[in-house]
Amino acid sequence: MVNLYNSATGALIGTISDEDFKFMQSDLEEESIEDADYYINQATVDWFETQGADQALVTLLRQALGSNDDMDIRWERA
């Protein structure tokens, strides 16, 4: 399990499965091996949905974004 956090506020977004995290990792850019954060936006979440992401992951990310266009999320193993 992996916890996702709003990088700006530190607030917990939610917990996702290792499978959902691997799905996200496959499409998001990592700046280094130690990188523990990702930039997401509405287009990213739409892309995940078209690529067959679990609906719970899509919903979680959409709720996290809310009315924001984009955000940085941080992750850590639960």
Buried (B, 14 or more C-beta within 10 A) or exposed (E): EBBBBBBEEEEEBBEBEEEBBEBBEEEBEEEEEEEEBBEBBEEBBEEBBEEEBBEEBBBBBBEBBEEEEEBEBBBEEE
